Amino acid sequence: MNIRTALKSVGMGILVMAFGSIALSQEKTGLPEFFGFYAISDGQNIAIYEGQGAEGTKTARVVGYQILQNSKFQDTRPQISASARFILFYSNSGEMIQSLSLYRLPLVRNIIEKLPAVALTPPSRRVVDSPNVPLLARIPELAFRLLAKPVPNQPQMVELVASPKLTPGLYVIEYSPSGKEGWFTTFTVTSASETETPYCLDLILPGGQGGVFFRANSELAAPVPLLAAYDYSQCNASGVSGGNSGATTSNDARTSTESNTTYPGLDPIPWTDTATGLKWTRADNDANITWNEAVEYCQNLRLGGTSGWRLPEIDELKGLFDRSANVPPAPRPELAGMNIQFGPNHIKGHFKLSGLELSNTSKPPADILAFDFQTGKERSIKSGDKKWRERALCVRNP
């Protein structure tokens, strides 16, 4: 299966900056002659996407899992060293680097379906597959910046270096210009001094009729989707084992690294806003809650072994709003099959949100200030009115 598939998706920006002396030595390796994306590795010019590199370059047979096809794929991909640098050679290379992104692929241990509640049956989860192979998807934890520098006397070439340094594993490079067709391709990285330490995850997908609709009409349908925090949970790579196709309860499907016992439904790893240093839970409480209950909920929260959580101020919630981010709302099993759709949430960090987020900037019982991430508006409500779908999203200081 050829995975060099054209796509349309929102890419990750590239940091363009000057850095130390990394100019290529033409005595060691010649510059490319044809348009394409190349790696300069161990003195060889290796074509990663399009182009024509040196003969006899190393390749590796790779196996991965593709969400869009719901199946494994196999391919032969270029193999480069961890110290490799890259050359982007196109007529518009200077513009293209703004729409390039680089990610190492995680290892997917299990594919878990969340099943909605039905008559006399509570919500549950079941493992439908255990691929134990790299997942063709992007997650924030495995993102790499590309530091860029023009190649002297070559106006159509840009030299790129990954930051931080590459580590062994399977990578995807993606070019996704806004409103235009792009491309992606994969390659492998090896190192004589390092062994691969995979980032293990369990992919969590909504099941049932509503889940099929969600998976077909969300970012999960992209060839290389950017996973939201609620689409996966980290697992222990050393514990990866064979398949388990039997049904499990929601507690059975939790990962071994989850140490939160007070609220076990939350991802134990908080999201950190690099602009403020604040740490946030990756989801709200996903249930109706009053303002007083929300304050107590955050104060009592023990997540990943940490305490000190609180209900955020309204300005802190506003600081998470990002009009360019389109995050599907949390699935609502009770509405499955009813053809009811909700708009996306515009929030940094791809949080799982299910309603209005309450703030601590309030004067109960009236004048409770909440923030709506679908509209980007602050609302003043009377707490306890269920039509508002009040929720608690917790934050803690650095």
Number of C-alpha atoms within 10 A of each C-alpha: 8 9 15 14 11 15 18 17 21 20 18 20 15 18 14 15 9 11 10 6 7 13 11 16 10 9 7 12 15 15 19 22 10 13 18 19 24 26 27 24 18 15 15 21 23 27 23 23 21 13 16 17 23 13 10 8 14 12 13 14 11 17 16 20 20 19 20 16 10 9 11 16 16 13 13 15 17 19 22 25 18 21 16 20 21 21 27 25 25 18 12 13 20 18 11 17 21 18 17 22 22 24 24 30 24 26 28 29 27 28 23 25 23 21 22 22 13 10 5 5 9 11 12 18 23 22 22 15 19 19 21 22 20 25 24 27 23 21 17 15 10 13 18 19 20 24 19 22 21 18 19 11 7 10 14 15 24 23 23 23 21 19 13 11 11 20 20 20 22 25 24 18 19 23 25 24 21 12 9 11 12 18 19 21 20 24 21 23 20 18 15 8 7 10 11 12 13 20 19 25 24 24 23 20 21 22 20 17 14 20 21 13 15 22 17 12 12 15 20 19 15 19 22 24 19 20 17 19 22 18 18 20 21 23 21 15 16 9 10 17 12 12 15 14 14 10 15 15 15 18 11 13 20 19 16 11 14 19 18 18 14 12 15 16 15 21 24 23 21 20 21 18 15 8 8 11 12 15 18 22 24 24 23 22 24 19 12 19 20 22 26 13 13 24 20 15 21 22 16 15 19 19 22 17 12 14 13 14 23 23 24 21 16 19 13 15 21 17 13 17 21 15 14 11 15 18 23 22 22 20 19 15 19 11 12 17 12 9 8 8 10 10 12 17 27 23 23 17 19 23 24 24 27 23 25 22 27 34 26 20 15 17 11 15 13 13 14 19 23 29 23 20 26 21 13 16 11 19 17 13 18 17 21 16 12 11 8 17 18 26 26 32 26 27 23 20 12 9
